[in-house]
């Protein structure tokens, strides 16, 4: 009997959808954590390097090429156009910064969607479970607790499953969004410094 009840939950469409969303959510979290870990920089060191090499040079070229972080990629891109007029340099750096921001934040859209949608999918499963409980009552005039227990259990487990998927996604989304915005601010400071020290 227990195996039959377990099979009902395992092959329930609501739980299958929530399980897939949970798996995808964890994958996004791991990818985003790896991206942020691999691209962390000591901003004061980066700004000091820019201050000491306002016109580019071998030191800055070597520094920018030593790691493939967004900060150094922005510097490498800016160095190509240091001889351009200030307006042109600013526009080019702004465009590059927007691309790097998108690279840092595009994974978060899926995570935010899962965080918002998962509770509603759980609620849908809850409604289905309550409907089944009422159907069981309708089929048996003298329905006792055992008749409706399966439907009520399905309803409660669906609610819990939806929250189980949504809560970690919300926490991760807020954390990663904060880190991505911090990265965006750092890129903005680098771009501003390059515009002020470069251009004609």
C-alpha positions as CSV (number, residue, x, y, z in Angstrom):
1,X,0.0,0.0,0.0
2,X,2.8,2.3,0.9
3,X,4.6,1.6,-2.4
4,X,1.5,2.4,-4.3
5,X,1.1,5.7,-2.4
6,X,4.7,6.6,-3.0
7,X,4.3,5.8,-6.7
8,X,1.3,8.2,-6.9
9,X,3.5,11.0,-5.6
10,X,6.6,10.1,-7.8
11,X,4.6,10.0,-11.0
12,X,2.3,13.0,-10.1
13,X,2.7,15.7,-12.8
14,X,2.9,18.4,-10.1
15,X,5.8,16.7,-8.3
16,X,7.6,16.0,-11.6
17,X,7.4,19.6,-12.6
18,X,8.6,20.8,-9.2
19,X,11.4,18.2,-9.2
20,X,12.6,19.4,-12.6
21,X,12.4,23.1,-11.5
22,X,14.4,22.2,-8.3
23,X,17.1,20.5,-10.3
24,X,17.4,23.4,-12.8
25,X,17.4,25.9,-9.9
26,X,20.3,24.1,-8.2
27,X,22.2,24.0,-11.5
28,X,21.7,27.7,-11.9
29,X,22.9,28.3,-8.4
30,X,26.0,26.3,-8.9
31,X,26.8,27.9,-12.2
32,X,26.3,31.4,-10.8
33,X,28.4,30.7,-7.7
34,X,31.2,29.3,-9.9
35,X,31.0,32.3,-12.2
36,X,31.3,34.8,-9.3
37,X,34.0,32.8,-7.5
38,X,36.1,32.6,-10.7
39,X,35.7,36.4,-11.5
40,X,36.3,37.9,-8.1
41,X,38.8,40.8,-8.1
42,X,40.5,43.1,-5.6
43,X,39.0,46.3,-6.8
44,X,41.6,48.6,-5.1
45,X,44.4,46.7,-6.8
46,X,42.7,47.1,-10.2
47,X,42.1,50.9,-9.6
48,X,45.7,51.3,-8.4
49,X,47.0,49.6,-11.6
50,X,44.9,52.0,-13.7
51,X,46.1,55.0,-11.8
52,X,49.7,54.0,-12.2
53,X,49.3,53.4,-16.0
54,X,46.9,56.0,-17.2
55,X,48.1,55.7,-20.8
56,X,48.1,51.9,-21.0
57,X,51.5,50.4,-21.4
58,X,53.0,47.0,-21.0
59,X,52.3,46.6,-17.3
60,X,48.6,47.3,-17.8
61,X,48.5,45.1,-20.9
62,X,50.1,42.2,-19.0
63,X,47.7,42.8,-16.0
64,X,44.6,42.8,-18.2
65,X,45.7,39.7,-20.0
66,X,46.7,37.7,-17.0
67,X,43.1,36.6,-16.1
68,X,39.8,36.5,-18.0
69,X,37.7,38.4,-15.4
70,X,35.1,41.0,-16.4
71,X,37.2,43.7,-14.8
72,X,40.3,42.9,-16.9
73,X,38.3,42.3,-20.1
74,X,36.8,45.8,-19.7
75,X,40.3,47.2,-19.3
76,X,41.6,45.3,-22.3
77,X,38.7,46.5,-24.4
78,X,39.2,50.1,-23.2
79,X,42.9,50.1,-24.0
80,X,42.1,49.5,-27.7
81,X,40.3,52.9,-27.8
82,X,42.3,55.1,-25.4
83,X,43.3,57.3,-28.4
84,X,39.7,57.9,-29.3
85,X,37.8,61.1,-28.3
86,X,36.3,61.0,-24.8
87,X,32.7,60.7,-26.0
88,X,33.6,57.8,-28.3
89,X,35.6,56.0,-25.5
90,X,32.8,56.5,-23.0
91,X,30.2,55.1,-25.4
92,X,32.4,52.1,-26.2
93,X,33.1,51.4,-22.6
94,X,29.4,51.7,-21.7
95,X,28.5,49.2,-24.4
96,X,31.1,46.8,-23.1
97,X,30.0,47.2,-19.6
98,X,26.4,46.5,-20.5
99,X,27.5,43.2,-22.1
100,X,29.5,42.2,-19.1
101,X,26.5,43.0,-16.8
102,X,24.3,40.9,-18.9
103,X,26.8,38.0,-18.7
104,X,26.8,38.3,-14.9
105,X,23.0,38.6,-14.5
106,X,21.3,36.6,-17.3
107,X,21.3,33.4,-15.3
108,X,19.2,35.1,-12.6
109,X,16.1,35.5,-14.8
110,X,15.5,31.7,-14.7
111,X,16.1,31.6,-10.9
112,X,13.7,34.5,-10.3
113,X,11.1,32.9,-12.5
114,X,11.3,29.6,-10.5
115,X,11.1,31.5,-7.2
116,X,7.9,33.2,-8.3
117,X,6.2,30.2,-10.1
118,X,7.0,27.3,-7.8
119,X,4.5,28.3,-5.1
120,X,1.7,28.5,-7.6
121,X,2.5,25.1,-9.0
122,X,2.4,23.8,-5.5
123,X,-0.9,25.5,-5.0
124,X,-2.2,23.9,-8.2
125,X,-1.2,20.5,-6.7
126,X,-3.0,21.5,-3.5
127,X,-6.2,22.3,-5.4
128,X,-6.0,18.9,-7.2
129,X,-5.5,17.1,-3.9
130,X,-8.6,18.8,-2.3
131,X,-10.7,18.0,-5.4
132,X,-9.7,14.4,-5.1
133,X,-10.7,14.4,-1.4
134,X,-14.1,15.8,-2.3
135,X,-14.5,13.2,-5.0
136,X,-13.8,10.5,-2.5
137,X,-16.4,11.9,-0.2
138,X,-18.9,12.1,-3.1
139,X,-18.3,8.4,-4.0
140,X,-18.9,7.2,-0.5
141,X,-21.7,8.6,1.5
142,X,-20.3,7.5,4.8
143,X,-16.8,8.8,4.1
144,X,-14.4,8.7,7.1
145,X,-11.0,10.2,7.5
146,X,-9.3,7.3,5.7
147,X,-11.3,8.0,2.5
148,X,-10.1,11.6,2.2
149,X,-6.7,11.2,3.8
150,X,-4.9,10.5,0.4
151,X,-6.3,13.7,-1.2
152,X,-5.5,15.8,1.8
153,X,-2.0,14.4,2.1
154,X,-1.4,15.1,-1.6
155,X,-2.7,18.7,-1.1
156,X,-0.4,19.4,1.9
157,X,2.6,17.7,0.3
158,X,2.1,19.8,-2.9
159,X,2.1,23.0,-0.8
160,X,5.3,21.9,1.0
161,X,7.0,20.9,-2.2
162,X,6.3,24.3,-3.9
163,X,7.7,26.1,-0.9
164,X,10.7,23.7,-0.8
165,X,11.6,24.7,-4.3
166,X,10.7,28.4,-4.0
167,X,12.4,29.4,-0.7
168,X,16.0,28.4,-1.7
169,X,15.5,30.0,-5.1
170,X,14.4,33.3,-3.5
171,X,17.3,33.3,-1.1
172,X,19.8,32.5,-3.9
173,X,18.3,35.0,-6.3
174,X,18.6,37.9,-3.8
175,X,22.1,36.9,-2.9
176,X,23.4,36.6,-6.4
177,X,21.5,39.7,-7.6
178,X,23.3,41.7,-4.8
179,X,26.7,40.2,-5.9
180,X,26.0,40.9,-9.6
181,X,25.1,44.5,-8.8
182,X,28.3,44.9,-6.8
183,X,30.2,43.6,-9.9
184,X,28.3,46.1,-12.1
185,X,29.3,49.0,-9.8
186,X,32.9,47.9,-9.9
187,X,32.8,47.8,-13.7
188,X,31.3,51.2,-13.7
189,X,34.1,52.6,-11.6
190,X,36.7,51.1,-13.9
191,X,35.0,52.5,-17.0
192,X,34.7,56.0,-15.4
193,X,38.4,56.0,-14.4
194,X,39.5,54.9,-17.9
195,X,37.3,57.7,-19.5
196,X,38.7,60.3,-17.2
197,X,42.3,59.3,-17.8
198,X,42.0,58.4,-21.5
199,X,40.5,59.9,-24.6
200,X,41.4,63.1,-26.3
